[in-house]
Amino acid sequence: MDSKIVTETNKGKVIMRDNNVRIEVVSQITDPKFQEELWAILEKAKTFTDLVSPWRQNLNQEEFLVRIAHPDVLVFVMYEDDEIIGFTYNTNNLDLAPWLNHKFFQHNCPNLFEQKKIWCNIGIVVRLEKQDKGFLKKLILETWDFGTSDGRIMIVDFSWRIFGGASWIDHTLKYGKAQKQKDFRYTIYERQQFSVCWNQDEGSDDSELAAFKMENPIFGKKSGS
């Protein structure tokens, strides 16, 4: 784990606080009660999305629990007072994201791959009753701020999203970046709904990112800047 965020098992480090809302980063979540609460939020979201999307949107319970207990996964948990209202979970161990083609990243970004600076967002979820209240934006900004610091890149496959998830990430970061004083760069492959984000100010060697900057007929026409 190349993170500067050090957490104890089941205990988080606060990285954002705004009045009664805070975000904690947690690793190795093995506490059954904690696991159950996170799964309940994800399961409720799945109950809705399973009926409206032909794509499998999220991991099943067994897959989910394996990942949030893994030391190579960081969970960004958002609280309102002491109630969990949403979370993202992310990893730089691409074995935990088997839907990604490891050979592509190893070939095109060998240094980033070797240094484990390629981070994947496995999932984002906010309680259904708390959506459209700005919480998702805060989660995205804090997660992507980490995922694009210290030369990291952040990737996400939005094929499981219903309504243009990659474009939503792009929009959120563009309009929220002023708060972070960062110059984010994005590549969004529309055909595959695959998004890559890095920070121009702290970014990696440009040669490592060349594959994401070119027009690539396999992934489709890129957008973003």
PyRosetta script that sets phi, psi and omega in degrees:
from pyrosetta import init, pose_from_sequence

init()
pose = pose_from_sequence("MDSKIVTETNKGKVIMRDNNVRIEVVSQITDPKFQEELWAILEKAKTFTDLVSPWRQNLNQEEFLVRIAHPDVLVFVMYEDDEIIGFTYNTNNLDLAPWLNHKFFQHNCPNLFEQKKIWCNIGIVVRLEKQDKGFLKKLILETWDFGTSDGRIMIVDFSWRIFGGASWIDHTLKYGKAQKQKDFRYTIYERQQFSVCWNQDEGSDDSELAAFKMENPIFGKKSGS")
pose.set_psi(1, 116.4)
pose.set_omega(1, -177.2)
pose.set_phi(2, -88.8)
pose.set_psi(2, 13.2)
pose.set_omega(2, -175.3)
pose.set_phi(3, -74.7)
pose.set_psi(3, 143.9)
pose.set_omega(3, 170.7)
pose.set_phi(4, -86.5)
pose.set_psi(4, -5.1)
pose.set_omega(4, 177.8)
pose.set_phi(5, -86.0)
pose.set_psi(5, 108.4)
pose.set_omega(5, -178.7)
pose.set_phi(6, -101.0)
pose.set_psi(6, 124.6)
pose.set_omega(6, 179.7)
pose.set_phi(7, -128.1)
pose.set_psi(7, 151.9)
pose.set_omega(7, 170.7)
pose.set_phi(8, -88.4)
pose.set_psi(8, 158.8)
pose.set_omega(8, 177.1)
pose.set_phi(9, -55.1)
pose.set_psi(9, 129.1)
pose.set_omega(9, 177.5)
pose.set_phi(10, 68.1)
pose.set_psi(10, 1.8)
pose.set_omega(10, -179.6)
pose.set_phi(11, -121.7)
pose.set_psi(11, 136.1)
pose.set_omega(11, -174.9)
pose.set_phi(12, -105.3)
pose.set_psi(12, 160.8)
pose.set_omega(12, 173.1)
pose.set_phi(13, -106.7)
pose.set_psi(13, 126.8)
pose.set_omega(13, -179.0)
pose.set_phi(14, -72.9)
pose.set_psi(14, 124.9)
pose.set_omega(14, 178.6)
pose.set_phi(15, -115.1)
pose.set_psi(15, -11.4)
pose.set_omega(15, 178.9)
pose.set_phi(16, -151.0)
pose.set_psi(16, 134.6)
pose.set_omega(16, 175.2)
pose.set_phi(17, -139.4)
pose.set_psi(17, 128.8)
pose.set_omega(17, 180.0)
pose.set_phi(18, -139.4)
pose.set_psi(18, 98.0)
pose.set_omega(18, -174.1)
pose.set_phi(19, 56.9)
pose.set_psi(19, -117.0)
pose.set_omega(19, -176.8)
pose.set_phi(20, -94.8)
pose.set_psi(20, 8.8)
pose.set_omega(20, 179.9)
pose.set_phi(21, -109.0)
pose.set_psi(21, 135.6)
pose.set_omega(21, 177.6)
pose.set_phi(22, -143.0)
pose.set_psi(22, 158.5)
pose.set_omega(22, 174.2)
pose.set_phi(23, -123.5)
pose.set_psi(23, 128.3)
pose.set_omega(23, 176.4)
pose.set_phi(24, -114.8)
pose.set_psi(24, 144.6)
pose.set_omega(24, 175.0)
pose.set_phi(25, -103.0)
pose.set_psi(25, 126.2)
pose.set_omega(25, -174.5)
pose.set_phi(26, -128.4)
pose.set_psi(26, 144.4)
pose.set_omega(26, 174.9)
pose.set_phi(27, -127.2)
pose.set_psi(27, 154.9)
pose.set_omega(27, 176.1)
pose.set_phi(28, 54.3)
pose.set_psi(28, 61.6)
pose.set_omega(28, 179.5)
pose.set_phi(29, -81.2)
pose.set_psi(29, 105.2)
pose.set_omega(29, -178.7)
pose.set_phi(30, -117.7)
pose.set_psi(30, -10.9)
pose.set_omega(30, 179.4)
pose.set_phi(31, -65.1)
pose.set_psi(31, 121.6)
pose.set_omega(31, -175.0)
pose.set_phi(32, -57.5)
pose.set_psi(32, -39.2)
pose.set_omega(32, -179.0)
pose.set_phi(33, -66.3)
pose.set_psi(33, -41.9)
pose.set_omega(33, 178.1)
pose.set_phi(34, -63.0)
pose.set_psi(34, -47.5)
pose.set_omega(34, 178.6)
pose.set_phi(35, -58.7)
pose.set_psi(35, -44.1)
pose.set_omega(35, -177.7)
pose.set_phi(36, -62.9)
pose.set_psi(36, -39.7)
pose.set_omega(36, -179.0)
pose.set_phi(37, -67.1)
pose.set_psi(37, -41.7)
pose.set_omega(37, 178.2)
pose.set_phi(38, -66.6)
pose.set_psi(38, -42.8)
pose.set_omega(38, -179.6)
pose.set_phi(39, -63.8)
pose.set_psi(39, -38.2)
pose.set_omega(39, -179.3)
pose.set_phi(40, -60.1)
pose.set_psi(40, -38.6)
pose.set_omega(40, 178.2)
pose.set_phi(41, -66.5)
pose.set_psi(41, -45.5)
pose.set_omega(41, -179.3)
pose.set_phi(42, -67.5)
pose.set_psi(42, -40.7)
pose.set_omega(42, -178.9)
pose.set_phi(43, -63.0)
pose.set_psi(43, -40.1)
pose.set_omega(43, 179.4)
pose.set_phi(44, -64.1)
pose.set_psi(44, -39.9)
pose.set_omega(44, 177.0)
pose.set_phi(45, -65.4)
pose.set_psi(45, -40.2)
pose.set_omega(45, 178.7)
pose.set_phi(46, -63.2)
pose.set_psi(46, -36.7)
pose.set_omega(46, 179.8)
pose.set_phi(47, -57.3)
pose.set_psi(47, -37.2)
pose.set_omega(47, 177.8)
pose.set_phi(48, -76.3)
pose.set_psi(48, -50.8)
pose.set_omega(48, -172.6)
pose.set_phi(49, -70.7)
pose.set_psi(49, -28.2)
pose.set_omega(49, 179.3)
pose.set_phi(50, -63.0)
pose.set_psi(50, -22.5)
pose.set_omega(50, -177.3)
pose.set_phi(51, -93.6)
pose.set_psi(51, -14.2)
pose.set_omega(51, -174.5)
pose.set_phi(52, -119.2)
pose.set_psi(52, -5.0)
pose.set_omega(52, -178.3)
pose.set_phi(53, -126.6)
pose.set_psi(53, 134.2)
pose.set_omega(53, 175.7)
pose.set_phi(54, -74.2)
pose.set_psi(54, -14.8)
pose.set_omega(54, 178.3)
pose.set_phi(55, -85.3)
pose.set_psi(55, 147.0)
pose.set_omega(55, 170.7)
pose.set_phi(56, -74.6)
pose.set_psi(56, 114.6)
pose.set_omega(56, -167.8)
pose.set_phi(57, -84.5)
pose.set_psi(57, -32.9)
pose.set_omega(57, -173.8)
pose.set_phi(58, -142.8)
pose.set_psi(58, 170.2)
pose.set_omega(58, 177.0)
pose.set_phi(59, -70.8)
pose.set_psi(59, 156.0)
pose.set_omega(59, 172.6)
pose.set_phi(60, -78.6)
pose.set_psi(60, 177.5)
pose.set_omega(60, -172.5)
pose.set_phi(61, -62.1)
pose.set_psi(61, -44.6)
pose.set_omega(61, -178.5)
pose.set_phi(62, -62.3)
pose.set_psi(62, -46.1)
pose.set_omega(62, 179.4)
pose.set_phi(63, -62.2)
pose.set_psi(63, -41.7)
pose.set_omega(63, -178.6)
pose.set_phi(64, -63.3)
pose.set_psi(64, -47.3)
pose.set_omega(64, -177.4)
pose.set_phi(65, -65.1)
pose.set_psi(65, -36.5)
pose.set_omega(65, 177.0)
pose.set_phi(66, -60.2)
pose.set_psi(66, -41.7)
pose.set_omega(66, -175.7)
pose.set_phi(67, -74.3)
pose.set_psi(67, -43.6)
pose.set_omega(67, -177.0)
pose.set_phi(68, -72.2)
pose.set_psi(68, -15.9)
pose.set_omega(68, 176.2)
pose.set_phi(69, -90.8)
pose.set_psi(69, -7.2)
pose.set_omega(69, -174.3)
pose.set_phi(70, -80.7)
pose.set_psi(70, 138.7)
pose.set_omega(70, -179.0)
pose.set_phi(71, -66.4)
pose.set_psi(71, -16.1)
pose.set_omega(71, 179.6)
pose.set_phi(72, -93.7)
pose.set_psi(72, 12.4)
pose.set_omega(72, 178.8)
pose.set_phi(73, -117.0)
pose.set_psi(73, 131.9)
pose.set_omega(73, 173.4)
pose.set_phi(74, -109.5)
pose.set_psi(74, 128.2)
pose.set_omega(74, 179.3)
pose.set_phi(75, -107.4)
pose.set_psi(75, 122.0)
pose.set_omega(75, 176.9)
pose.set_phi(76, -94.8)
pose.set_psi(76, 106.3)
pose.set_omega(76, -173.5)
pose.set_phi(77, -103.8)
pose.set_psi(77, 125.4)
pose.set_omega(77, 179.4)
pose.set_phi(78, -100.9)
pose.set_psi(78, 132.0)
pose.set_omega(78, 179.3)
pose.set_phi(79, -118.3)
pose.set_psi(79, 144.0)
pose.set_omega(79, 165.0)
pose.set_phi(80, -113.9)
pose.set_psi(80, 111.9)
pose.set_omega(80, -164.9)
pose.set_phi(81, 58.4)
pose.set_psi(81, -117.3)
pose.set_omega(81, 179.2)
pose.set_phi(82, -114.6)
pose.set_psi(82, 17.1)
pose.set_omega(82, 178.8)
pose.set_phi(83, -99.5)
pose.set_psi(83, 129.2)
pose.set_omega(83, 175.3)
pose.set_phi(84, -73.1)
pose.set_psi(84, 125.0)
pose.set_omega(84, -178.9)
pose.set_phi(85, -115.6)
pose.set_psi(85, -8.3)
pose.set_omega(85, 177.8)
pose.set_phi(86, 177.2)
pose.set_psi(86, 171.5)
pose.set_omega(86, 179.0)
pose.set_phi(87, -165.4)
pose.set_psi(87, 159.0)
pose.set_omega(87, 166.6)
pose.set_phi(88, -122.7)
pose.set_psi(88, 152.3)
pose.set_omega(88, 173.4)
pose.set_phi(89, -132.2)
pose.set_psi(89, 137.5)
pose.set_omega(89, -164.1)
pose.set_phi(90, -142.9)
pose.set_psi(90, 151.1)
pose.set_omega(90, -178.2)
pose.set_phi(91, -148.0)
pose.set_psi(91, 152.1)
pose.set_omega(91, 169.6)
pose.set_phi(92, -109.0)
pose.set_psi(92, 13.5)
pose.set_omega(92, 173.9)
pose.set_phi(93, -104.1)
pose.set_psi(93, 99.0)
pose.set_omega(93, -172.7)
pose.set_phi(94, -67.7)
pose.set_psi(94, -12.5)
pose.set_omega(94, 173.4)
pose.set_phi(95, -64.2)
pose.set_psi(95, -23.2)
pose.set_omega(95, 179.5)
pose.set_phi(96, -86.4)
pose.set_psi(96, -1.3)
pose.set_omega(96, 175.4)
pose.set_phi(97, -127.5)
pose.set_psi(97, 68.9)
pose.set_omega(97, -171.4)
pose.set_phi(98, -65.0)
pose.set_psi(98, -11.3)
pose.set_omega(98, 177.8)
pose.set_phi(99, -77.3)
pose.set_psi(99, -10.7)
pose.set_omega(99, 176.0)
pose.set_phi(100, -86.4)
pose.set_psi(100, 146.3)
pose.set_omega(100, 177.5)
pose.set_phi(101, -88.3)
pose.set_psi(101, 100.0)
pose.set_omega(101, -175.7)
pose.set_phi(102, -59.7)
pose.set_psi(102, -36.2)
pose.set_omega(102, -176.0)
pose.set_phi(103, -64.3)
pose.set_psi(103, -33.8)
pose.set_omega(103, 178.0)
pose.set_phi(104, -61.0)
pose.set_psi(104, -48.3)
pose.set_omega(104, -177.9)
pose.set_phi(105, -70.6)
pose.set_psi(105, -38.9)
pose.set_omega(105, 179.9)
pose.set_phi(106, -64.9)
pose.set_psi(106, -36.5)
pose.set_omega(106, -178.6)
pose.set_phi(107, -76.4)
pose.set_psi(107, -44.6)
pose.set_omega(107, -173.1)
pose.set_phi(108, -87.5)
pose.set_psi(108, -25.9)
pose.set_omega(108, -177.4)
pose.set_phi(109, -132.1)
pose.set_psi(109, 60.9)
pose.set_omega(109, -172.2)
pose.set_phi(110, -60.3)
pose.set_psi(110, -40.1)
pose.set_omega(110, -178.8)
pose.set_phi(111, -70.3)
pose.set_psi(111, -45.9)
pose.set_omega(111, 177.3)
pose.set_phi(112, -59.8)
pose.set_psi(112, -40.7)
pose.set_omega(112, -179.3)
pose.set_phi(113, -64.2)
pose.set_psi(113, -46.8)
pose.set_omega(113, -178.4)
pose.set_phi(114, -64.7)
pose.set_psi(114, -38.9)
pose.set_omega(114, -178.2)
pose.set_phi(115, -83.0)
pose.set_psi(115, -1.0)
pose.set_omega(115, -178.3)
pose.set_phi(116, 56.5)
pose.set_psi(116, 43.7)
pose.set_omega(116, 177.0)
pose.set_phi(117, -100.6)
pose.set_psi(117, 8.4)
pose.set_omega(117, 174.2)
pose.set_phi(118, -95.4)
pose.set_psi(118, 111.2)
pose.set_omega(118, -178.5)
pose.set_phi(119, -104.7)
pose.set_psi(119, 140.3)
pose.set_omega(119, 179.0)
pose.set_phi(120, -117.6)
pose.set_psi(120, 129.5)
pose.set_omega(120, 171.1)
pose.set_phi(121, -83.2)
pose.set_psi(121, 114.9)
pose.set_omega(121, -177.9)
pose.set_phi(122, -79.0)
pose.set_psi(122, -35.6)
pose.set_omega(122, -178.9)
pose.set_phi(123, -171.1)
pose.set_psi(123, 155.7)
pose.set_omega(123, 176.2)
pose.set_phi(124, -132.4)
pose.set_psi(124, 133.3)
pose.set_omega(124, 177.1)
pose.set_phi(125, -149.0)
pose.set_psi(125, 138.5)
pose.set_omega(125, 173.7)
pose.set_phi(126, -128.3)
pose.set_psi(126, 140.6)
pose.set_omega(126, 178.6)
pose.set_phi(127, -48.7)
pose.set_psi(127, 137.4)
pose.set_omega(127, -176.5)
pose.set_phi(128, -56.1)
pose.set_psi(128, -39.3)
pose.set_omega(128, -177.4)
pose.set_phi(129, -75.5)
pose.set_psi(129, -9.1)
pose.set_omega(129, -179.2)
pose.set_phi(130, -106.8)
pose.set_psi(130, 3.6)
pose.set_omega(130, -179.7)
pose.set_phi(131, -76.1)
pose.set_psi(131, 161.7)
pose.set_omega(131, -178.3)
pose.set_phi(132, 63.1)
pose.set_psi(132, 27.4)
pose.set_omega(132, 178.3)
pose.set_phi(133, -123.4)
pose.set_psi(133, 12.4)
pose.set_omega(133, 178.3)
pose.set_phi(134, 89.7)
pose.set_psi(134, -4.8)
pose.set_omega(134, -177.9)
pose.set_phi(135, -69.4)
pose.set_psi(135, -40.4)
pose.set_omega(135, -179.2)
pose.set_phi(136, -61.7)
pose.set_psi(136, -41.0)
pose.set_omega(136, 179.3)
pose.set_phi(137, -59.9)
pose.set_psi(137, -44.0)
pose.set_omega(137, 179.4)
pose.set_phi(138, -62.2)
pose.set_psi(138, -42.4)
pose.set_omega(138, 179.3)
pose.set_phi(139, -62.6)
pose.set_psi(139, -44.0)
pose.set_omega(139, 179.9)
pose.set_phi(140, -61.7)
pose.set_psi(140, -46.8)
pose.set_omega(140, -177.0)
pose.set_phi(141, -61.6)
pose.set_psi(141, -44.4)
pose.set_omega(141, -178.4)
pose.set_phi(142, -70.4)
pose.set_psi(142, -39.4)
pose.set_omega(142, 179.7)
pose.set_phi(143, -65.6)
pose.set_psi(143, -47.1)
pose.set_omega(143, -177.4)
pose.set_phi(144, -74.4)
pose.set_psi(144, -24.8)
pose.set_omega(144, 174.2)
pose.set_phi(145, -62.7)
pose.set_psi(145, -44.8)
pose.set_omega(145, 176.1)
pose.set_phi(146, -65.2)
pose.set_psi(146, -46.7)
pose.set_omega(146, -173.1)
pose.set_phi(147, -68.2)
pose.set_psi(147, -11.6)
pose.set_omega(147, 179.2)
pose.set_phi(148, -119.9)
pose.set_psi(148, 15.4)
pose.set_omega(148, 176.2)
pose.set_phi(149, -94.7)
pose.set_psi(149, 158.6)
pose.set_omega(149, 174.2)
pose.set_phi(150, 55.9)
pose.set_psi(150, 36.0)
pose.set_omega(150, 176.0)
pose.set_phi(151, 78.9)
pose.set_psi(151, 10.1)
pose.set_omega(151, 178.1)
pose.set_phi(152, -78.8)
pose.set_psi(152, 159.8)
pose.set_omega(152, 166.9)
pose.set_phi(153, -121.5)
pose.set_psi(153, 151.4)
pose.set_omega(153, -177.8)
pose.set_phi(154, -118.4)
pose.set_psi(154, 127.2)
pose.set_omega(154, -178.5)
pose.set_phi(155, -123.3)
pose.set_psi(155, 152.7)
pose.set_omega(155, 178.2)
pose.set_phi(156, -153.0)
pose.set_psi(156, 137.8)
pose.set_omega(156, 175.7)
pose.set_phi(157, -100.8)
pose.set_psi(157, 113.2)
pose.set_omega(157, -176.4)
pose.set_phi(158, -100.4)
pose.set_psi(158, 23.6)
pose.set_omega(158, 177.4)
pose.set_phi(159, -63.0)
pose.set_psi(159, -21.5)
pose.set_omega(159, -179.1)
pose.set_phi(160, -86.1)
pose.set_psi(160, -6.5)
pose.set_omega(160, -179.8)
pose.set_phi(161, -83.6)
pose.set_psi(161, 149.5)
pose.set_omega(161, -176.9)
pose.set_phi(162, -84.3)
pose.set_psi(162, -47.6)
pose.set_omega(162, -171.5)
pose.set_phi(163, -120.7)
pose.set_psi(163, 81.1)
pose.set_omega(163, 170.8)
pose.set_phi(164, 53.5)
pose.set_psi(164, 55.4)
pose.set_omega(164, -176.8)
pose.set_phi(165, -61.2)
pose.set_psi(165, -40.5)
pose.set_omega(165, -179.1)
pose.set_phi(166, -62.7)
pose.set_psi(166, -39.6)
pose.set_omega(166, 178.4)
pose.set_phi(167, -65.0)
pose.set_psi(167, -34.7)
pose.set_omega(167, 178.9)
pose.set_phi(168, -66.8)
pose.set_psi(168, -42.2)
pose.set_omega(168, 176.4)
pose.set_phi(169, -60.4)
pose.set_psi(169, -47.5)
pose.set_omega(169, -179.8)
pose.set_phi(170, -56.9)
pose.set_psi(170, -48.1)
pose.set_omega(170, -179.0)
pose.set_phi(171, -62.8)
pose.set_psi(171, -44.5)
pose.set_omega(171, -177.4)
pose.set_phi(172, -63.2)
pose.set_psi(172, -44.0)
pose.set_omega(172, -178.7)
pose.set_phi(173, -69.6)
pose.set_psi(173, -37.9)
pose.set_omega(173, -179.7)
pose.set_phi(174, -62.6)
pose.set_psi(174, -42.1)
pose.set_omega(174, -176.1)
pose.set_phi(175, -88.0)
pose.set_psi(175, -11.2)
pose.set_omega(175, 179.3)
pose.set_phi(176, -105.1)
pose.set_psi(176, -8.6)
pose.set_omega(176, -172.1)
pose.set_phi(177, -66.0)
pose.set_psi(177, -26.7)
pose.set_omega(177, -179.5)
pose.set_phi(178, -60.2)
pose.set_psi(178, -31.9)
pose.set_omega(178, 179.2)
pose.set_phi(179, -66.8)
pose.set_psi(179, -28.1)
pose.set_omega(179, -177.7)
pose.set_phi(180, -99.3)
pose.set_psi(180, -8.6)
pose.set_omega(180, -178.5)
pose.set_phi(181, 55.4)
pose.set_psi(181, 44.2)
pose.set_omega(181, 178.8)
pose.set_phi(182, -123.6)
pose.set_psi(182, 149.7)
pose.set_omega(182, 178.0)
pose.set_phi(183, -102.4)
pose.set_psi(183, 88.5)
pose.set_omega(183, -178.2)
pose.set_phi(184, -76.1)
pose.set_psi(184, 146.8)
pose.set_omega(184, 172.3)
pose.set_phi(185, -124.3)
pose.set_psi(185, 145.4)
pose.set_omega(185, -175.7)
pose.set_phi(186, -133.2)
pose.set_psi(186, 151.1)
pose.set_omega(186, 165.1)
pose.set_phi(187, -132.3)
pose.set_psi(187, 124.2)
pose.set_omega(187, -179.2)
pose.set_phi(188, -123.3)
pose.set_psi(188, 119.8)
pose.set_omega(188, 178.8)
pose.set_phi(189, -93.8)
pose.set_psi(189, 106.4)
pose.set_omega(189, -169.2)
pose.set_phi(190, -65.9)
pose.set_psi(190, -37.3)
pose.set_omega(190, -174.3)
pose.set_phi(191, -65.8)
pose.set_psi(191, -39.6)
pose.set_omega(191, -178.9)
pose.set_phi(192, -98.1)
pose.set_psi(192, -3.8)
pose.set_omega(192, -176.0)
pose.set_phi(193, 52.3)
pose.set_psi(193, 48.8)
pose.set_omega(193, -178.4)
pose.set_phi(194, -114.2)
pose.set_psi(194, 128.7)
pose.set_omega(194, -174.1)
pose.set_phi(195, -123.0)
pose.set_psi(195, 138.2)
pose.set_omega(195, 174.6)
pose.set_phi(196, -124.9)
pose.set_psi(196, 136.4)
pose.set_omega(196, -179.3)
pose.set_phi(197, -135.1)
pose.set_psi(197, 137.5)
pose.set_omega(197, 174.6)
pose.set_phi(198, -143.1)
pose.set_psi(198, 169.3)
pose.set_omega(198, -178.0)
pose.set_phi(199, -105.8)
pose.set_psi(199, 117.4)
pose.set_omega(199, -176.5)
pose.set_phi(200, -59.6)
pose.set_psi(200, -35.9)
pose.set_omega(200, -176.3)
pose.set_phi(201, -71.2)
pose.set_psi(201, -33.4)
pose.set_omega(201, -176.1)
pose.set_phi(202, -119.2)
pose.set_psi(202, 18.6)
pose.set_omega(202, -168.4)
pose.set_phi(203, -70.8)
pose.set_psi(203, 170.9)
pose.set_omega(203, 179.4)
pose.set_phi(204, -81.5)
pose.set_psi(204, 176.2)
pose.set_omega(204, 175.1)
pose.set_phi(205, -52.8)
pose.set_psi(205, 131.0)
pose.set_omega(205, -178.1)
pose.set_phi(206, -56.5)
pose.set_psi(206, -31.8)
pose.set_omega(206, -179.3)
pose.set_phi(207, -63.5)
pose.set_psi(207, -27.2)
pose.set_omega(207, 178.8)
pose.set_phi(208, -72.7)
pose.set_psi(208, -21.4)
pose.set_omega(208, -175.5)
pose.set_phi(209, -105.2)
pose.set_psi(209, 2.7)
pose.set_omega(209, -174.6)
pose.set_phi(210, -58.4)
pose.set_psi(210, -37.3)
pose.set_omega(210, -177.5)
pose.set_phi(211, -63.8)
pose.set_psi(211, -23.9)
pose.set_omega(211, -178.3)
pose.set_phi(212, -93.7)
pose.set_psi(212, -9.3)
pose.set_omega(212, -177.1)
pose.set_phi(213, -95.9)
pose.set_psi(213, -21.9)
pose.set_omega(213, -174.9)
pose.set_phi(214, -84.2)
pose.set_psi(214, 160.2)
pose.set_omega(214, 169.4)
pose.set_phi(215, -71.3)
pose.set_psi(215, 120.9)
pose.set_omega(215, -174.5)
pose.set_phi(216, -121.5)
pose.set_psi(216, 110.4)
pose.set_omega(216, -175.8)
pose.set_phi(217, -64.8)
pose.set_psi(217, -20.2)
pose.set_omega(217, 178.2)
pose.set_phi(218, -69.7)
pose.set_psi(218, -42.4)
pose.set_omega(218, -177.3)
pose.set_phi(219, -90.3)
pose.set_psi(219, -18.5)
pose.set_omega(219, -177.4)
pose.set_phi(220, 101.6)
pose.set_psi(220, 175.4)
pose.set_omega(220, -177.0)
pose.set_phi(221, -66.5)
pose.set_psi(221, 134.1)
pose.set_omega(221, 179.5)
pose.set_phi(222, -83.7)
pose.set_psi(222, 157.4)
pose.set_omega(222, 173.3)
pose.set_phi(223, -136.3)
pose.set_psi(223, 178.5)
pose.set_omega(223, -176.2)
pose.set_phi(224, 87.6)
pose.set_psi(224, 179.0)
pose.set_omega(224, -177.7)
pose.set_phi(225, -146.7)
pose.dump_pdb("model.pdb")
